[in-house]
């Protein structure tokens, strides 16, 4: 049975993929992410003023615990579910779409309840490990509610992502963040440090409400399927998802353990400075990464049967990503102290050097993320797990050495070096196994932008009196090059024409 009118997957061939097609999802998710970023800035600014660096540090630790437990209990079904849903929609089979939906949602409920129970059971030991005392056990028990809410929400968003309904995901980002901010900040204002957990639960609840609403708008048909059938249908989700879970868990566990290392060697204020730097280093390119996760991944999954198509898609994503992200990276790098003070307060000024190293590492991630998604799209679970574990262990080892040698800045150095090594490793793997290669255009662009980043980085030490003027000149040149290469005028004209056509 075929869908008479399949849900619009916005599918385009890899061969005729243009900067516009890559940037379309970036514009859609970018507009929502911009709102999300502004709201995040407001939230972080208010929390920084109300609670100081120690409060931001506590928030970061709770958030990392929440992410870790959610990742472990979620079994990676948000990623495997998005992939499976994309394949189901691609066939246009109503029954396949319906059974995939039911399997994903029922498994999400089970894993959410399991994660909730896991955090309640291990709360005392997690508190002892993270803080050195059991005083946070009750708070972690309440935090377990956010695990359940987050699991269900991720299941809903995986369905929407697989259907490639980018506009719906954008609206979830906007409305979830807006209502989470409006309802969450008063809790921090009245309760202070005691309200941090309630604040995280409110954010999760707001996202769930809107993800549920927009998944219902997909109009997925319902066919009879009992719980046992859903578990059988969900077996492929769990098999592939388990590999994704282990790989993602490595990344989430690293963030948790990094904060533990900072607490052990430094203090809670330093953990807050790290949290602030980690957020700011990913603010601008976070828009790009969000678009990559929502549209590029399903597109790549649908083309996973052809190595040639995958190479084309990844090259387009890398090239467009470099052109979009680099100007923002350069601005953050050049004016790190000003950015830190404006977005937080003078109490966070010491984290400016850390921010410089982290934003340089993020520049490398713009290249490595699309390449890493090849393993996900190809369902190569073993290699995905191996590369993620290698990267995580390397970063922790380098962070341990770096913080002892350079203090908090050593964490940033470790992040940059880890991403440089990972770039070499992931390229060699997919080049050998899937005949992947980077185009000459990308290599030239990467070298040019890397030189620009390096020149701004060293200008603070070589020409400190003229570093701002020099940095501004470099930023303008790179920005002009990016605008011209992307042909933004033409891209915007196409985008506006499409919007007018649909209204």
C-alpha positions in Angstrom: 0.0 0.0 0.0 1.4 3.3 -1.1 0.7 6.8 0.3 -1.4 8.7 -2.2 0.5 11.9 -1.2 3.6 11.1 0.8 4.6 13.4 3.6 6.9 16.0 2.0 10.4 14.8 2.6 11.9 17.7 0.6 14.1 15.2 -1.2 16.7 16.4 -3.6 19.3 14.4 -5.5 22.9 14.6 -4.4 24.2 15.5 -7.8 22.1 18.7 -8.2 22.5 19.8 -4.6 23.3 23.5 -4.5 24.4 25.9 -1.7 20.7 26.9 -1.6 19.5 23.4 -0.8 22.1 23.1 1.9 21.4 26.5 3.3 17.6 26.2 3.1 17.5 24.0 6.2 20.2 26.2 7.8 18.0 29.3 7.3 15.0 27.5 8.7 16.7 26.0 11.7 19.0 29.1 11.9 16.0 31.4 12.4 14.7 29.2 15.2 18.1 28.7 16.7 18.7 32.4 16.6 15.6 32.9 18.8 16.8 30.0 20.9 20.3 31.5 21.2 18.8 34.9 22.2 16.6 33.3 24.9 19.6 31.2 26.0 21.7 34.4 26.3 18.9 36.0 28.4 18.7 32.9 30.6 22.4 32.6 31.1 22.8 36.3 31.7 20.1 36.3 34.4 21.4 33.2 36.0 24.9 34.5 36.0 23.8 37.7 37.7 21.6 35.9 40.2 23.8 33.0 41.0 27.4 34.0 39.9 29.9 31.5 38.4 29.1 28.8 41.0 25.5 28.8 40.0 26.4 28.4 36.3 28.8 25.6 37.4 26.1 23.8 39.3 23.7 24.1 36.3 26.3 22.7 34.0 27.0 19.7 36.2 23.3 18.9 36.6 22.8 19.4 32.8 25.7 17.0 32.1 24.3 14.4 34.5 20.9 14.7 32.8 22.4 14.4 29.4 24.5 11.3 30.5 21.5 9.4 32.0 19.3 10.4 29.0 21.9 9.1 26.6 22.5 5.8 28.4 18.8 5.0 28.9 17.7 6.3 25.5 19.6 3.5 23.7 20.2 5.9 20.8 16.7 5.5 19.4 16.5 9.2 18.7 19.1 8.7 16.0 18.2 5.2 14.8 14.6 6.3 14.9 15.2 9.3 12.7 17.1 7.1 10.2 14.4 4.3 10.3 11.6 6.9 9.9 13.4 8.6 7.0 13.6 5.2 5.2 9.9 4.4 5.9 8.7 7.8 4.6 11.0 7.3 1.5 9.1 4.1 0.6 5.7 5.8 1.0 4.3 2.7 2.7 1.5 3.7 5.1 1.8 0.5 7.2 5.6 0.8 7.5 5.3 4.4 8.6 2.6 3.6 11.2 4.4 0.6 12.6 7.7 2.6 12.8 5.9 5.4 14.6 4.3 3.1 17.2 7.5 1.2 17.8 9.5 4.3 18.3 7.0 6.0 20.7 6.5 2.8 22.8 10.2 2.2 23.1 10.8 5.9 24.0 8.3 5.5 26.9 10.0 2.4 28.1 13.5 3.9 27.9 12.3 7.1 29.6 10.9 5.2 32.5 14.0 3.1 32.7 16.2 6.2 32.8 14.1 7.8 35.5 14.4 4.7 37.6 18.2 4.6 36.9 18.8 8.1 38.1 16.7 7.6 41.2 18.6 4.4 42.1 22.1 5.8 41.4 21.4 9.3 42.7 23.4 8.9 45.9 26.5 7.4 44.2 26.4 10.0 41.4 26.2 12.8 44.0 29.2 11.3 45.8 31.2 11.0 42.6 30.4 14.4 41.2 30.3 16.5 44.3 32.2 14.4 46.9 29.1 14.2 49.2 25.5 12.8 49.0 23.9 16.2 49.6 22.5 16.3 46.0 20.7 13.0 46.1 17.2 14.5 46.5 17.8 17.0 43.8 18.9 14.3 41.4 15.7 12.3 42.2 13.6 15.3 41.1 15.9 15.7 38.0 14.8 12.2 37.0 11.5 13.6 35.9 13.4 15.5 33.1 14.8 12.2 31.9 11.4 10.8 31.3 10.1 14.0 29.6 13.2 14.2 27.5 13.0 10.6 26.3 9.4 11.0 25.1 10.2 14.4 23.5 13.2 12.9 21.6 11.0 10.1 20.2 8.5 12.7 18.9 11.3 14.8 17.4 12.9 11.7 15.8 9.6 11.1 13.9 9.5 14.7 12.8 13.1 14.7 11.8 12.7 11.5 9.8 9.8 13.1 7.9 12.1 16.0 7.2 9.6 18.5 8.6 12.2 21.2 9.3 9.7 23.9 9.9 8.0 21.9 12.6 11.4 21.3 14.3 12.1 25.0 14.1 8.8 25.9 15.8 9.5 23.4 18.5 12.9 25.1 19.1 11.3 28.5 19.3 8.2 27.8 21.4 9.8 25.3 23.7 12.7 27.7 24.5 10.3 30.7 24.8 7.9 29.1 27.3 10.8 27.3 29.1 12.4 30.7 29.6 9.2 32.5 30.7 8.3 29.8 33.2 11.9 28.7 34.3 13.6 32.0 35.1 11.1 33.0 37.9 11.9 29.7 39.6 15.6 30.7 39.6 14.7 34.2 40.8 12.7 33.1 43.8 14.5 29.9 44.7 18.1 30.6 43.7 20.4 27.6 43.7 17.6 25.4 44.9 15.6 26.1 41.7 18.2 24.8 39.2 16.6 21.4 39.0 13.1 22.7 38.7 14.4 25.0 35.9 15.7 22.0 33.9 12.5 20.1 34.4 10.4 23.1 33.1 12.6 23.3 30.0 12.1 19.6 29.3 8.4 19.9 29.8 8.0 22.9 27.5 9.9 21.1 24.7 7.8 17.9 25.2 4.5 19.8 24.9 5.4 21.3 21.5 7.1 18.2 20.1 4.0 16.3 20.9 1.8 18.9 19.2 3.8 19.0 16.0 4.3 15.3 15.7 0.5 14.9 15.8 0.2 17.3 12.8 2.1 14.8 10.7 -1.2 12.9 10.3 0.5 9.5 10.5 -2.2 6.8 9.9 -2.9 4.3 12.7 -2.9 0.5 11.9 -3.5 -2.1 14.6 -0.2 -3.1 16.3 0.1 -4.6 19.7 2.9 -4.0 22.2 4.7 -7.2 21.3 4.6 -6.3 17.6 6.1 -2.9 18.4 8.9 -4.5 20.3 9.7 -6.7 17.4 9.5 -3.8 15.0 11.7 -1.8 17.3 14.5 -4.5 17.4 16.4 -2.8 14.5 16.0 0.5 16.3 17.6 -0.9 19.4 20.3 -2.8 17.6 21.6 0.2 15.7 20.6 2.5 18.5 22.7 0.7 21.0 25.8 1.5 18.9 24.7 5.1 18.7 24.1 5.2 22.4 27.6 3.9 23.2 29.2 6.4 20.9 27.1 9.3 22.1 27.5 8.3 25.6 31.3 8.7 25.2 30.8 12.3 24.2 28.3 13.1 27.0 30.4 11.2 29.6 33.4 13.3 28.6 31.5 16.5 29.3 30.5 15.1 32.7 34.0 13.9 33.6 35.6 17.1 32.4 33.5 19.0 35.0 34.4 16.5 37.6 38.1 17.0 36.8 37.7 20.8 37.0 36.0 20.4 40.4 38.8 18.2 41.7 41.7 20.4 40.4 40.0 23.8 40.7 36.6 24.7 42.1 32.9 25.3 41.3 33.6 28.8 40.0 36.0 27.3 37.4 33.3 24.8 36.4 31.0 27.8 35.8 33.7 29.5 33.7 34.1 26.3 31.6 30.3 26.1 31.2 30.1 29.7 30.0 33.0 29.1 27.5 31.5 25.9 26.2 28.2 27.6 25.5 29.7 30.6 23.8 32.1 28.6 21.7 29.1 26.7 20.1 26.6 29.6 19.9 27.2 30.6 16.3 28.0 27.2 14.7 25.3 25.6 16.8 22.9 26.8 14.2 24.8 24.9 11.5 25.1 21.7 13.6 21.4 21.8 14.4 20.6 22.0 10.7 23.1 19.2 10.0 21.4 17.0 12.6 17.8 17.7 11.4 18.1 17.7 7.6 21.5 16.6 6.4 21.4 13.3 8.4 18.1 12.1 7.0 19.2 13.2 3.5 22.4 11.3 3.9 20.7 8.2 5.3 18.4 8.1 2.3 21.4 8.2 0.0 23.5 5.8 2.1 23.3 3.1 -0.6 25.6 5.1 -2.9 29.1 6.0 -1.9 29.3 8.6 -4.6 26.1 10.3 -3.5 27.4 10.4 0.1 30.7 12.0 -1.0 28.8 14.7 -2.9 26.4 15.4 0.0 29.3 15.6 2.6 31.4 17.8 0.4 28.5 20.2 -0.1 27.8 20.3 3.6 31.5 20.8 4.6 32.0 23.6 2.1 28.8 25.5 2.9 29.5 24.9 6.6 33.0 26.5 6.4 31.7 29.5 4.6 28.8 30.1 7.0 30.7 29.3 10.3 34.1 30.9 9.9 33.2 34.6 10.1 31.5 33.9 13.5 34.4 31.8 14.6 36.8 34.7 13.8 34.7 37.3 15.6 34.5 35.1 18.8 38.3 34.4 18.6 39.2 38.1 18.1 37.0 39.5 20.8 36.8 36.7 23.3 37.2 38.9 26.4 34.5 41.3 25.3 32.2 38.5 24.3 32.7 36.8 27.7 31.9 40.0 29.7 28.9 41.1 27.5 27.3 37.7 27.5 28.0 36.9 31.2 29.9 39.3 33.5 33.4 40.4 34.5 33.6 37.4 36.8 34.0 35.2 33.7 36.8 37.2 32.2 39.4 34.6 33.1 37.8 32.1 30.7 38.6 34.2 27.6 41.8 32.2 26.8 39.8 29.0 27.2 37.2 30.3 24.8 39.8 31.1 22.2 41.1 27.5 22.2 37.6 26.0 22.2 36.4 28.1 19.3 39.4 27.1 17.3 38.5 23.5 18.0 34.9 24.1 16.9 36.2 25.3 13.6 37.6 21.8 13.0 34.3 20.3 14.0 32.7 22.1 11.1 34.7 19.7 8.9 34.6 16.6 11.0 30.9 16.5 11.9 29.7 15.8 8.3 32.3 13.2 7.8 31.4 11.5 11.1 27.8 11.4 10.0 28.8 9.0 7.2 29.2 6.2 9.8 25.8 6.9 11.2 24.1 7.0 7.8 25.8 3.8 6.7 24.7 2.1 10.0 28.4 1.3 10.7 27.9 0.9 14.5 31.2 -0.6 15.3 33.3 2.0 13.6 31.1 4.8 15.1 31.6 3.5 18.6 35.3 3.0 18.1 35.9 6.5 16.8 33.8 8.1 19.5 35.5 6.2 22.3 38.9 7.0 20.9 38.1 10.7 20.7 36.6 10.8 24.2 39.5 8.9 25.9 42.0 11.1 24.1 40.3 14.3 25.2 40.1 13.2 28.8 43.7 12.2 28.9 44.8 15.5 27.3 42.5 17.4 29.6 44.1 15.7 32.7 47.5 16.7 31.5 46.4 20.2 30.3 44.7 21.3 33.5 47.7 20.3 35.5 50.1 22.2 33.2 48.0 25.3 32.2 45.0 25.4 34.5 41.6 25.9 33.0 43.0 26.9 29.7 44.5 23.4 29.4 41.0 22.1 28.9 40.6 24.2 25.8 44.0 23.2 24.4 43.0 19.5 24.9 39.7 20.1 23.0 41.6 21.7 20.1 44.2 18.9 19.8 41.6 16.2 20.2 39.6 17.6 17.2 42.7 17.9 15.1 43.6 14.3 15.7 40.0 13.1 15.2 39.9 15.0 11.8 42.8 12.9 10.6 41.4 9.6 12.0 37.9 10.0 10.6 39.1 11.1 7.2 41.4 8.1 6.9 38.6 5.7 7.9 35.9 6.9 5.5 38.4 7.4 2.7 39.6 3.8 3.0 36.1 2.2 3.5 33.8 4.4 1.5 36.2 6.0 -1.0 35.6 9.4 0.5 37.6 12.4 -0.6 37.5 16.2 -0.1 37.3 18.4 -3.1 40.1 20.7 -4.0 37.8 23.6 -3.5 37.2 22.6 0.1 40.9 22.0 0.7 41.8 25.5 -0.6 39.0 27.1 1.5 40.0 25.3 4.6 43.7 26.3 4.3 42.7 29.9 3.7 40.4 30.0 6.7 42.9 28.1 8.9 45.5 30.8 8.1 43.1 33.5 9.0 42.3 31.9 12.4 46.0 31.3 13.0 46.9 34.9 12.2 44.3 36.3 14.6 45.3 33.8 17.3 49.0 34.9 17.2 48.3 38.6 16.6 47.6 39.1 20.3 51.2 38.1 21.1 53.0 39.5 18.1 51.2 42.9 17.6 49.2 43.4 20.8 48.7 47.1 20.1 47.1 46.6 16.7 45.4 43.2 17.2 41.9 44.6 17.1 42.5 46.5 13.9 44.2 43.6 12.3 41.5 41.1 13.4 38.8 43.3 12.0 40.5 43.5 8.6 40.9 39.7 8.5 37.2 39.2 9.5 36.0 41.6 6.8 38.1 39.9 4.1 36.9 36.4 5.1 33.3 37.5 5.4 33.4 39.1 1.9 34.9 35.9 0.5 32.2 33.8 2.1 29.4 36.1 0.9 30.7 36.1 -2.7 31.3 32.3 -2.8 27.9 31.5 -1.3 26.3 34.0 -3.7 24.0 35.1 -0.9 22.1 37.5 -3.0 21.0 34.7 -5.3 20.4 32.3 -2.4 18.2 34.8 -0.6 16.3 35.6 -3.8 15.5 31.8 -4.2 14.5 31.5 -0.6 12.1 34.5 -0.8 10.6 33.3 -4.0 9.9 29.9 -2.5 8.3 31.5 0.6 6.1 33.7 -1.7 5.1 30.7 -3.7 3.9 28.7 -0.7 1.9 31.7 0.8 
